[in-house]
Amino acid sequence: MKIIVGGAGSVGRSIIGYLSRGNNDIVVVDTDAERLNEIAREFDVQPVAGSISHPDVQEKIGADKADILIAATDNDEVNMVACEVGYSLFNIPKRIARIDSEDFLSPVWNTLYNEKSLPIDLVISPDADIAEAVLRIVDFPGSQEVFPLADEKLYLIGFKCRENCQLFNFSIAEIYDNFKDIKFLILQILRDGQNFYPKPDESVRCGDEVYLLAAKNDLFDLLHAFGVDQKINERIVIFGGNTIAYDVAKTFEENDNILSCKIITNDAKAAQKLAENLSKSDVIQGEMMSDIILKDAGIDTADITIAVTSQDKDNLLASLLAKHNQVGSTISLVNSRAYDNLIDNIGDNIIVDRSSVTISKILQDIRKANLRNAYSLGRGFGEIWELKVGENTPLVGKKISELALPERCRIAALLREGEVFFAPQNETIAQNDVFIVFVTPMGIKKMEQIFSY
């Protein structure tokens, strides 16, 4: 698949980092030569200097043979024009644009994005998506990743098993047996960097990262049984003065359970803008790593810190300082793999990976399958797909066990007429069935063939 990515900044890099793992021909266009050189050193891509919105640049890179254009520069207008050029002059089948401005994102202008006006198939807003991912984690204390599925009828939640887990001595089969009244599925376990679907005689170990699929109302009981600390987050400190910080703080201001929200940024203009637009949050302008600033922010009484600056190192160091000050939970945004060693040495710090969040928003548009929803899990060890069986498809009437799914891929759940079936291998597929499917990177191509109806 030939994919053109416009923009080699943090958003473009995150997209490229994920797509480069597959068998894709990727062309990266940017006006910044230094960014292009960095991208070319890190990934197997074709770097091209220029503006993605210019027709001559798109012609030079063979846009007429491209399958997808992803315009992800930090300029909304450039991204929109790039999609217009790609559609009108080069007939690129799929066009995705990054748009950050609230003026363009207003629901009032939804009709703007179509082939008669602006031919954009999908609008992505990475910072807003990251804020949403952070807020889901805060809503489920003790979680590391939270993914709503099937119109929020189901949730896939990732968490780490700690020393106080009550289920270490139980096999997977015994865990299911002890919770007969609750429907759920332990979908994956991530252990020592390797993920696997646990067999019935397997047991959970301390330090395992567990991915559990269940109805929202059952999750809290299950998390409690696994010893996950569900202390309510009432006092919050945010590092960073960007759009992500604003979106997160704005939501907290509408939550009566939040007693205080304090934002630290070293950018004076950003601090002023935040102070003008937030009514209940305290904005502190100063050096984020300063002991005095941290004390003013009440770091010693904070329940959780959220570091969302554009610099990975700053986010990770802020979380490290928070841990040093006995903060119970810390969240760090990371944009690349450059600081993996530092990531691994900050205890139980929760990582929000920009690439996983951003790519999750475009998966259903780049996968050759009829997806309703999709997420990238962890730092890319697998994907979760949600799809609906339409009429007149060759799957109807077959048993799920007859689908010949690739190794380690599986249908995790089936939703039919309001009922949920977990691990439904013996069910016969019917029209309008909704599947929740786990897909490994190696199994993507085969799974696309099976579900490309």
C-alpha positions, 0 to 999 in steps of 0.5 A: 500500500502506498501512503503519503504522509504530509508532516514530519512533526510529532503527529506525523512521526507517530503515524509513520512509526506505526505504519512503517511496521507493515508492508507499506510504501511510505512517502513523507513530505515536509518543509523542514529538512532537519525533521525529514532527515531525522525521520529518514534515519529512524524509519524506512521511508522516502523523505521529500522536501516541500509542501504537501498542499502544492500540486507539483509536490504531489505530482513529483511523489506519484500521488496518482498511484497513492492509496491514502493521503494523510495530511498531518502538518500543524497547519489546518489550512495546508491539510485541507488544501492537500486533500483537495489537491489529492482528490481533484488532481490525483484521485487519491482514494482515501484522504485524511486530514489533521484539523485542530482548530475548534472553528473548523471542528464545530458540529455546525460545519460538519457538512463542509467535509464531503466530495462536493466541498472539502473532499476529506474522508476522515478528520483527526484531532490528535490533541483532543484524542489524547485528552480523551484517552487521558480522561478515560484512564482517570475515570478508571483509577488503576487502569493503564488503557481504556477502550470503549466498544460497541457503543460503550456496552463493553470496555477493554481495560488494561491494568498491571497486577501488583503485589496485593492481587488476590488471584495470583494462586488461581488458574485462569479457569479458576478465576472464571469459575470464581466469577460465574455471575460476571461475564468477562474475558481475559483477552491478553496478558503482557509479560516481560515484553511478550503478549499471549492469550492465557490458557486455562491452566495459566496463572496471573503473575505479579507485574503482568499487564492484563487486558480484560474485556467486560461490561462497564458495570462489572469492571470495578468489581473485577478490578477490585478482585485483581487488587487494582487500587481504585482510589478516586482522583480528587486533587490533580496537577497537570504539566503543560500549557497546551490544548491537551492540558486545556481540554483535560482541565476543562472537563475536570471543571465540570466534575464535582468530584474534582476538588482541585486542578492545578496546571504548571507551564513555563510558557507565559503566553500559554499560562495567560490563555489558560487563565483566561479560558478556565474558571476553576483551575489554578494556572501556575507559570514557572519552571515545572521542575522547580521545587518551589513551583511544585510546592505551590502546585501542592504536589505533596497532596496530589492524587494524580499528575498528568504530564502532557508537554510536547517534550517526552523527557520533560513529561517523564521527568515530571512524573519521576519527580511526582513519584519522588513526592509520593504521588499515587498515580502519574501519567506521561505522554510520549511521542517516540521510542527515544526514551524507552530506558527512562520509561522502564525505570519510572515505576508504575508510571502510566504511558499514553503513547501518541502513536497508539492514540493517533493511529487508533483514530485512522485504523478503520479507514486504513484497514481493508475490512468493514470496521466500525471501530478500532484501537491499537493496544499497548505500544502496538502489540496488537489491535482490537477491531469492532465490526458488524456482519452485513447482509449477503456476506459469505460469513453468514451461516458459518461457525466462527470456528470455521473461519481459519483465523491466523495464529493468535488472532481470535474473536473475543466477543459476539454481541447479538440482540443485546446479549454478549457471548465471550469466546464464542467459537461454536456460535453460527454467524448471523446477519447484524452480529457485532464482533470484537476481534483481537488481531496481531500485527502478523495476522492483519493481512489475513484478517483483512481478507476474511472480513473485507466483505 
